[in-house]
Amino acid sequence: MLSRTADHLFWMSRYTERAENTARMLDVNYQTSLLPQSDAVARVGWQGLLSISELLSSYQAAHGEIQARNVLDFMVKDESNPSSILSCLSAARENARAVRGTLTTEVWETQNQTWIEVRRMIKSGEFERDPVQFFEWVKFRSHLSRGVTVGTMLMDEALYFMRMGTFLERADNTARLVDVKFHAVQSDFYGTASEKDQEYDFYHWSAILRSVSGFEVYRKVYRDVIKPERVAELLILRPDMPRSLHASLNEVVNNLALVANEQSAETHRRAGKLCAELKYGRIDEIMATGLHAYLTQFLDRVNDLGMHISRDFLVPSAA
Protein backbone atom coordinates (compact mmCIF):
# COMPACT_ATOMS: atom_id res chain seq x y z
CA MET A 1 0.00 0.00 0.00
CA LEU A 2 1.20 3.53 -0.77
CA SER A 3 2.40 5.28 2.37
CA ARG A 4 0.25 8.33 1.59
CA THR A 5 -2.89 6.19 1.38
CA ALA A 6 -2.00 4.44 4.65
CA ASP A 7 -1.39 7.86 6.23
CA HIS A 8 -4.86 9.16 5.27
CA LEU A 9 -6.59 5.99 6.52
CA PHE A 10 -4.63 6.01 9.80
CA TRP A 11 -5.43 9.66 10.52
CA MET A 12 -9.05 9.44 9.38
CA SER A 13 -9.58 6.87 12.12
CA ARG A 14 -7.53 8.74 14.69
CA TYR A 15 -9.51 11.95 14.18
CA THR A 16 -12.85 10.13 14.38
CA GLU A 17 -11.78 8.46 17.63
CA ARG A 18 -10.41 11.75 18.96
CA ALA A 19 -13.74 13.48 18.36
CA GLU A 20 -15.50 10.71 20.30
CA ASN A 21 -13.05 10.85 23.17
CA THR A 22 -13.20 14.64 23.36
CA ALA A 23 -16.98 14.27 23.63
CA ARG A 24 -16.51 11.71 26.41
CA MET A 25 -14.15 13.97 28.39
CA LEU A 26 -16.43 16.98 27.98
CA ASP A 27 -19.46 14.90 28.92
CA VAL A 28 -17.98 13.66 32.21
CA ASN A 29 -16.76 17.16 33.09
CA TYR A 30 -20.07 18.79 32.18
CA GLN A 31 -22.09 16.29 34.20
CA THR A 32 -19.85 16.47 37.28
CA SER A 33 -19.95 20.28 37.07
CA LEU A 34 -23.71 20.06 37.66
CA LEU A 35 -23.14 18.50 41.11
CA PRO A 36 -23.28 20.83 44.15
CA GLN A 37 -19.83 22.44 44.38
CA SER A 38 -18.16 25.83 44.58
CA ASP A 39 -17.25 27.80 41.48
CA ALA A 40 -13.57 27.37 42.35
CA VAL A 41 -13.83 23.56 42.41
CA ALA A 42 -15.73 23.55 39.11
CA ARG A 43 -13.09 25.81 37.55
CA VAL A 44 -10.32 23.41 38.62
CA GLY A 45 -12.14 20.62 36.76
CA TRP A 46 -12.29 22.60 33.52
CA GLN A 47 -8.68 23.71 33.90
CA GLY A 48 -7.59 20.11 34.42
CA LEU A 49 -9.36 19.07 31.21
CA LEU A 50 -7.56 21.77 29.23
CA SER A 51 -4.20 20.97 30.85
CA ILE A 52 -4.28 17.25 30.15
CA SER A 53 -5.32 17.99 26.55
CA GLU A 54 -2.32 20.35 26.34
CA LEU A 55 -4.63 23.20 25.35
CA LEU A 56 -4.55 25.46 28.42
CA SER A 57 -2.25 28.09 26.92
CA SER A 58 -4.18 28.12 23.62
CA TYR A 59 -7.46 28.55 25.49
CA GLN A 60 -6.12 31.35 27.71
CA ALA A 61 -4.73 33.19 24.69
CA ALA A 62 -8.21 33.14 23.12
CA HIS A 63 -10.49 33.50 26.15
CA GLY A 64 -8.49 34.45 29.24
CA GLU A 65 -10.34 33.39 32.40
CA ILE A 66 -11.62 29.81 32.56
CA GLN A 67 -15.40 29.64 32.27
CA ALA A 68 -17.43 26.51 31.55
CA ARG A 69 -19.28 27.91 28.52
CA ASN A 70 -16.08 29.21 26.92
CA VAL A 71 -14.28 25.89 27.48
CA LEU A 72 -17.19 23.99 25.91
CA ASP A 73 -17.24 26.31 22.89
CA PHE A 74 -13.45 26.07 22.52
CA MET A 75 -13.45 22.25 22.70
CA VAL A 76 -16.54 21.73 20.52
CA LYS A 77 -16.80 24.29 17.75
CA ASP A 78 -13.67 26.46 17.67
CA GLU A 79 -12.08 25.78 14.27
CA SER A 80 -8.83 27.42 15.40
CA ASN A 81 -8.46 24.59 17.93
CA PRO A 82 -7.25 21.51 15.97
CA SER A 83 -8.52 19.21 18.73
CA SER A 84 -12.09 20.56 18.84
CA ILE A 85 -14.83 18.15 17.86
CA LEU A 86 -15.67 20.19 14.75
CA SER A 87 -12.00 20.33 13.67
CA CYS A 88 -11.53 16.57 14.25
CA LEU A 89 -14.62 15.59 12.26
CA SER A 90 -13.60 17.97 9.47
CA ALA A 91 -10.08 16.48 9.37
CA ALA A 92 -11.50 12.93 9.38
CA ARG A 93 -13.71 13.81 6.42
CA GLU A 94 -10.83 15.43 4.49
CA ASN A 95 -8.64 12.36 5.00
CA ALA A 96 -11.52 10.13 3.88
CA ARG A 97 -12.07 12.28 0.77
CA ALA A 98 -8.37 11.95 -0.15
CA VAL A 99 -8.68 8.14 -0.29
CA ARG A 100 -12.29 7.95 -1.47
CA GLY A 101 -11.44 5.14 -3.90
CA THR A 102 -10.01 2.95 -1.13
CA LEU A 103 -13.13 3.19 1.06
CA THR A 104 -16.46 1.49 0.53
CA THR A 105 -19.38 3.74 -0.32
CA GLU A 106 -20.88 3.15 3.14
CA VAL A 107 -17.71 4.25 4.96
CA TRP A 108 -17.36 7.42 2.87
CA GLU A 109 -21.05 8.35 3.22
CA THR A 110 -20.90 7.86 6.99
CA GLN A 111 -17.90 10.19 7.32
CA ASN A 112 -19.37 12.78 4.94
CA GLN A 113 -22.81 12.77 6.55
CA THR A 114 -21.29 13.16 10.02
CA TRP A 115 -19.40 16.25 8.87
CA ILE A 116 -22.48 17.78 7.21
CA GLU A 117 -24.67 17.06 10.22
CA VAL A 118 -22.27 18.38 12.88
CA ARG A 119 -22.00 21.70 11.05
CA ARG A 120 -25.78 21.93 10.86
CA MET A 121 -26.20 21.10 14.59
CA ILE A 122 -23.67 23.69 15.68
CA LYS A 123 -25.09 26.37 13.36
CA SER A 124 -28.65 25.74 14.57
CA GLY A 125 -27.65 25.93 18.25
CA GLU A 126 -28.52 22.31 19.11
CA PHE A 127 -25.23 21.93 20.98
CA GLU A 128 -25.98 24.88 23.30
CA ARG A 129 -29.55 23.71 23.96
CA ASP A 130 -28.55 20.21 25.07
CA PRO A 131 -24.79 19.53 25.37
CA VAL A 132 -25.31 16.00 26.76
CA GLN A 133 -27.46 14.99 23.78
CA PHE A 134 -24.86 16.46 21.40
CA PHE A 135 -22.05 14.46 23.04
CA GLU A 136 -24.15 11.29 22.77
CA TRP A 137 -24.64 11.99 19.05
CA VAL A 138 -20.87 12.37 18.51
CA LYS A 139 -20.27 9.05 20.28
CA PHE A 140 -22.99 7.35 18.23
CA ARG A 141 -21.53 8.58 14.93
CA SER A 142 -18.11 7.25 15.93
CA HIS A 143 -19.66 3.88 16.82
CA LEU A 144 -21.43 3.90 13.46
CA SER A 145 -18.21 4.70 11.61
CA ARG A 146 -16.36 1.79 13.25
CA GLY A 147 -19.23 -0.62 12.66
CA VAL A 148 -19.57 0.30 8.99
CA THR A 149 -15.80 0.01 8.54
CA VAL A 150 -15.57 -3.47 10.05
CA GLY A 151 -18.77 -4.58 8.36
CA THR A 152 -17.98 -3.46 4.79
CA MET A 153 -14.21 -3.07 4.31
CA LEU A 154 -12.06 -5.85 2.90
CA MET A 155 -9.84 -7.37 5.60
CA ASP A 156 -6.59 -6.08 4.15
CA GLU A 157 -3.96 -3.46 4.96
CA ALA A 158 -6.43 -0.57 4.59
CA LEU A 159 -8.54 -1.94 7.45
CA TYR A 160 -5.47 -2.74 9.56
CA PHE A 161 -4.14 0.83 9.34
CA MET A 162 -7.56 2.23 10.20
CA ARG A 163 -7.85 0.02 13.27
CA MET A 164 -4.28 0.81 14.32
CA GLY A 165 -5.13 4.51 14.24
CA THR A 166 -8.34 3.98 16.20
CA PHE A 167 -6.75 2.03 19.05
CA LEU A 168 -3.58 4.11 19.33
CA GLU A 169 -5.78 7.20 19.72
CA ARG A 170 -8.04 5.38 22.19
CA ALA A 171 -5.07 4.39 24.38
CA ASP A 172 -3.88 8.00 24.44
CA ASN A 173 -7.29 9.42 25.28
CA THR A 174 -8.23 6.84 27.93
CA ALA A 175 -4.95 7.56 29.72
CA ARG A 176 -5.71 11.29 29.62
CA LEU A 177 -9.26 10.77 30.89
CA VAL A 178 -8.11 8.64 33.84
CA ASP A 179 -5.39 11.15 34.66
CA VAL A 180 -7.83 14.08 34.61
CA LYS A 181 -10.20 12.33 36.98
CA PHE A 182 -7.68 11.07 39.51
CA HIS A 183 -5.95 14.44 39.56
CA ALA A 184 -9.24 16.22 40.22
CA VAL A 185 -10.41 14.17 43.19
CA GLN A 186 -8.89 15.41 46.43
CA SER A 187 -10.21 12.73 48.81
CA ASP A 188 -7.97 9.94 50.02
CA PHE A 189 -8.18 6.82 47.82
CA TYR A 190 -8.43 4.43 50.70
CA GLY A 191 -11.42 5.60 52.62
CA THR A 192 -10.19 8.13 55.20
CA ALA A 193 -12.37 10.85 53.64
CA SER A 194 -15.53 12.01 55.37
CA GLU A 195 -18.83 10.34 54.60
CA LYS A 196 -19.95 13.44 52.71
CA ASP A 197 -16.78 13.35 50.58
CA GLN A 198 -17.26 9.65 49.85
CA GLU A 199 -20.84 10.24 48.73
CA TYR A 200 -19.67 13.17 46.57
CA ASP A 201 -16.91 11.05 45.03
CA PHE A 202 -19.34 8.22 44.23
CA TYR A 203 -21.09 10.46 41.69
CA HIS A 204 -17.75 11.46 40.18
CA TRP A 205 -16.60 7.86 39.79
CA SER A 206 -20.00 6.89 38.37
CA ALA A 207 -19.69 9.72 35.85
CA ILE A 208 -16.24 8.67 34.65
CA LEU A 209 -17.35 5.03 34.30
CA ARG A 210 -20.40 6.08 32.31
CA SER A 211 -18.20 8.32 30.14
CA VAL A 212 -16.30 5.22 28.94
CA SER A 213 -19.45 3.05 28.84
CA GLY A 214 -18.01 1.19 31.83
CA PHE A 215 -20.57 1.51 34.62
CA GLU A 216 -22.37 -1.77 33.92
CA VAL A 217 -19.03 -3.45 33.15
CA TYR A 218 -17.67 -2.38 36.55
CA ARG A 219 -20.71 -3.81 38.34
CA LYS A 220 -20.41 -7.08 36.44
CA VAL A 221 -16.66 -7.47 37.05
CA TYR A 222 -16.37 -6.33 40.67
CA ARG A 223 -19.89 -6.64 42.14
CA ASP A 224 -18.95 -4.05 44.74
CA VAL A 225 -19.14 -0.36 45.56
CA ILE A 226 -17.13 1.88 43.28
CA LYS A 227 -13.53 2.16 44.51
CA PRO A 228 -10.97 4.42 42.82
CA GLU A 229 -8.23 1.80 42.58
CA ARG A 230 -10.64 -0.63 40.91
CA VAL A 231 -11.77 2.03 38.44
CA ALA A 232 -8.10 2.52 37.59
CA GLU A 233 -7.55 -1.22 37.25
CA LEU A 234 -10.56 -1.57 34.95
CA LEU A 235 -9.46 1.25 32.66
CA ILE A 236 -5.74 0.42 32.63
CA LEU A 237 -5.12 -3.31 33.07
CA ARG A 238 -8.27 -5.25 32.13
CA PRO A 239 -7.84 -6.83 28.67
CA ASP A 240 -11.59 -7.49 28.41
CA MET A 241 -12.61 -3.85 28.93
CA PRO A 242 -12.96 -2.41 25.38
CA ARG A 243 -11.61 1.05 26.21
CA SER A 244 -8.81 0.03 28.59
CA LEU A 245 -5.16 0.73 27.88
CA HIS A 246 -4.43 -3.02 27.78
CA ALA A 247 -7.20 -3.81 25.29
CA SER A 248 -6.16 -0.88 23.08
CA LEU A 249 -2.49 -1.91 23.03
CA ASN A 250 -3.47 -5.50 22.23
CA GLU A 251 -5.18 -4.22 19.09
CA VAL A 252 -2.24 -2.00 18.13
CA VAL A 253 0.20 -4.92 18.48
CA ASN A 254 -2.05 -7.31 16.51
CA ASN A 255 -2.52 -4.87 13.63
CA LEU A 256 1.17 -3.95 13.59
CA ALA A 257 1.96 -7.63 13.06
CA LEU A 258 -0.43 -7.74 10.09
CA VAL A 259 1.27 -4.85 8.26
CA ALA A 260 4.87 -5.62 9.28
CA ASN A 261 7.66 -4.70 6.85
CA GLU A 262 11.46 -4.91 6.84
CA GLN A 263 11.95 -1.82 9.00
CA SER A 264 9.12 -2.19 11.54
CA ALA A 265 10.68 -4.76 13.91
CA GLU A 266 11.74 -2.12 16.45
CA THR A 267 8.30 -0.48 16.41
CA HIS A 268 6.66 -3.87 16.98
CA ARG A 269 9.09 -4.60 19.83
CA ARG A 270 8.27 -1.32 21.58
CA ALA A 271 4.54 -1.88 21.22
CA GLY A 272 4.89 -5.46 22.45
CA LYS A 273 6.94 -4.41 25.46
CA LEU A 274 4.39 -1.79 26.49
CA CYS A 275 1.58 -4.31 26.03
CA ALA A 276 3.45 -6.92 28.12
CA GLU A 277 3.88 -4.43 30.96
CA LEU A 278 0.12 -3.87 30.96
CA LYS A 279 -0.53 -7.62 30.80
CA TYR A 280 1.63 -8.39 33.83
CA GLY A 281 1.16 -5.14 35.74
CA ARG A 282 -0.60 -4.82 39.11
CA ILE A 283 -2.71 -1.88 40.13
CA ASP A 284 -1.33 -1.78 43.71
CA GLU A 285 2.21 -1.39 42.32
CA ILE A 286 1.07 1.36 39.93
CA MET A 287 -0.73 3.21 42.74
CA ALA A 288 2.28 2.86 45.05
CA THR A 289 4.67 4.40 42.55
CA GLY A 290 2.20 7.13 41.53
CA LEU A 291 -0.64 6.94 39.03
CA HIS A 292 -0.01 10.37 37.52
CA ALA A 293 3.66 9.58 36.88
CA TYR A 294 2.72 6.20 35.39
CA LEU A 295 0.17 7.70 33.01
CA THR A 296 2.48 10.54 32.00
CA GLN A 297 5.15 8.01 31.07
CA PHE A 298 2.55 5.90 29.25
CA LEU A 299 1.45 8.90 27.18
CA ASP A 300 5.08 9.66 26.27
CA ARG A 301 5.55 6.06 25.11
CA VAL A 302 2.33 6.05 23.08
CA ASN A 303 3.42 9.29 21.41
CA ASP A 304 6.81 7.73 20.66
CA LEU A 305 5.05 4.66 19.25
CA GLY A 306 2.97 6.87 16.96
CA MET A 307 6.15 8.55 15.67
CA HIS A 308 7.72 5.16 14.94
CA ILE A 309 4.60 4.00 13.09
CA SER A 310 4.73 7.18 10.99
CA ARG A 311 8.42 6.62 10.22
CA ASP A 312 7.94 2.97 9.25
CA PHE A 313 4.69 3.08 7.29
CA LEU A 314 3.24 6.54 6.73
CA VAL A 315 4.21 9.82 5.06
CA PRO A 316 7.51 10.80 6.71
CA SER A 317 7.40 14.04 8.66
CA ALA A 318 9.82 16.80 7.72
CA ALA A 319 13.14 16.50 9.55
N, C-alpha and C positions, 0 to 999 in steps of 0.2 A: 504494500500500500504506500502511496505517496505520503511523505512526511507532512505536507501541507494539509492533505485530506484528514490524516490522523489527528493533526493539531486542531482543526475545526470541530471534529467529532468529540474529541476530549474536552474542549472548552465549552462546547454547546451543553454538554452534560454537567460540567462543573458549574456553569452559570445558572442552570435550571435548579440544581441542588442548592446552590447558594441562596437563590431567591426563597426557596422553601425554608431553609434554615434561618434566614434573616426574619422571615415571618414567624417562625417558632420562637426565636429569641424575643422579638417584639411582643408577641402574644403573652409569653410568661411574664414579661416585665409590666405590660399593660394591666394584666389581670391582678398581679400582686400589688400594683400601685393603687388599686381600688380598695384594698384592705385598710382598716383604720391605722393610720400612721402619720407622723409629722411630715411636713413638707421637706424638712432636711433629710429624713430617712429616704423618702421617695426620690429626692434629687440624687442621693448617693447611688440608688439603683440604676437610674438613667445614665449617670456618669460612668458607672462600672460597665454598662453595656457598650458605651462608646469607646471606653478604654480598651476592652478586650477585643473589640473589632478594629482597633488601631485607627480610630476615626475622631478621637477627642479634639485634636488640634484643628482638623479640618472643620469640625462642627463649630468650635469656638471662633474660628476665623470668619465663619458665615453668620453665626447667630449670637455669639457672646455667651450670656448666661444660660445655664441649662434649664430648660422648661420642657415638660412632657410633650406638649403639642409640637414644639419646634423639633424635638428629637424624632418624633414619629414622622413628621413631614420630611425631615432630612434623610431618614432611613427608608422611607417608602417611595417618595415621588421626586426627590431632588436629583435631576439628571447630571448635575455637576459632581455628585457622589457616585463613583463607579461601583460601589457596593449596595446602592439602594435597590429595592425590589424592581422598580421600573427600569433602572439601568441594567440589572442582571437579565431580566426577561428580554430586553432589547438586544443585549449582546448575544444571548442564546439564540434568538431569532436570526440575527445577522450571520452567526456561525452556521446555522442550519441552512440559510439561503445560499451560502458559499459552496455547500456540498449537497445541494438539492438533489442531484442525480444519484447520490449514494444512499439517500434515505428513501424509505417507502413513502407513498403518498400520505398514509395515515400519520406517520411521524412528522412530516413537514406540516401538514394541516393542523396538527395539534399545537406545534410550536407557533405557527403563524396566528392561529385563532387566539391563543393565550396573549400574545403581544397586542393584537387588536383590541381584545376585551379589557385588558388591564388599563390601556390608555382611555378607553371609554369610561370605565369605572372611576378612575381618578378625576377625569374631566367633569363627570356628572356629580361628584361629591359623595359617591357611595362609601368611599373609604372613611371620610370624616363622620358620616352618619352612623356607621357601625364597624369600627376597626376590627373587632373579633370576627365578624362574618367575613370581612375582606381577607384576614389572615387565613381563615379556613379555606377560602376559595383558592388562594395561592398554593396552599398545601395540596388541595385536591387536584389542581392542574399539574403539579409536579408528579403526583401519584399517577395521573392519567398518562403523562408523558412517558414515565418508566414502563407502565403496563403496555402501552402501544408499542414501545420500542422492543420489549422482550417478546411480545406477541406477534410482531410482523416482520422484524428484521432477520435476515439470514444470520445464522450463528457463525460468523467469520470475524476477521480482524476489526471490521467497522464496529460491530457490537462490543467486542472486547475493549476497544479504546473508550467507547462511550461508558461502559460500566466501570472501567478504571477511573475515569474522571469523576463519576458519581460518587464512588466510595472513598476516594482520596479526599474529596471535598467534604463528605459526610464526617470522616474521621476528624478533620480539622475543626469543623463547626460543632460537633458534639463535645470535643475537648474544650472549646471556648465557652459553650453553654454551661458545662459543669463548673468551669473555673469561675464564671460570673456568679453563679449561684452560691458556691461555697465561700467565695470572697465576701458576698453581701451579707450572709447570715452571721450575726455577732455572737449568738448563744454558743455555749460549750457543746461539742459534739456528743459528749457522753453523759448527758442528763443532769448536770449540775445547775442548769438554768431553772428559773422560776416556772411555776405551773403556767402562768400567763404567757411567758416566752415560748414554752413548749407548744401550747395551743396555737400561738401565732405562727410558729415555725411549721406546724403541721400543714397549714394552708399553703405556705411557700413550697414545701417539698411536694405536696399534691400538685401544685401548679407546674413545677418543673417536670414531674413525671408525665402529666397530661401533655405538656408541650412536646415531648418526644414519643407520644402515644404509648407511654409505659406504665400508666397507673394500674390497669388491669393485669399487665404482665407482672408488676411488682407483687400484687396480691396473690397471684397464682404461684410465683416462685417462692416467696418468703412467708406468706400466710401470717403476717405479723404487722404490728404498727410500723409506720414509716420511720426508719432510722437513717440518719445522714450517711453513715458508712456503708449501709446496704444500697442506698441510692447510688453512691459512687461505684460500688462493686458492680451493680447492674449495668451502669452506663460505661464502665471502663473494661471490665474483665469478662463479662458473660458472653460466650460465643453464640448463644442462642437468642440474644436480644438484638433485633435487626439494626438498631441505631448505635450500638455500642462500639467502642474503639476496636475491640477484638474482632467483632463480626466484620467491621469495615476493612480492617487490615487483612483479614482472611480473603476477602474478595479482591483486594488489590494484588495480593501475592498470587492468587489463582489466575487472574487475568494477565498479570505480567508473564507468567509461565507460558500462556497461550500465544503471546506475541513476541517471545524471546528472539533476539538476534545475536550476532557475534559480539557486540559490545555491551550487552545489557546484563552480563553476569554479576557485576558489582552492584548494580541497582537492585537486582533480584535478591542478592545476599543481604543488602541493607533492609529491604522490606521484610525478608524472612526473619532476620534477627529481631526487628521491632515486633513482629507478630509473635515470635517465640517468647519474648519477654512478657507480652500480654497473656499468652497461654499459660505460662508458669508463674505469673505474678500473684501476689496475695495482697488483699486490700489493707490488712493491718500493717504490713511493711510499707506500703505506699503512704498511708496516713502518718505512720511514725516518722518517715523522712520528710514529709510535707507535701500535701496534695498540689498546692499551687506550683511549687518547684517542679514536681513531676510532670504536671500538665504543660508547663512552660517548655520544658525540655522535649516533651512529646511533640508539641507544635513546631519547635525548631527542626526536629527530625522529619516530620511530615513535609515541611517546607523544603528541606534538603532533598527528600525523596521526589517531590514534584520537579525540582530542578534537574535531577538525574534522569527522570523520565523524559523531560523535554530534550535533554542533551542526546539521549539514546534513540528517541523515536520521532520527536516532533520537530517543528521549525526551530532551528537553533536561535537563541537570543543573541543580540549584538554583544560582542565582547567589550 
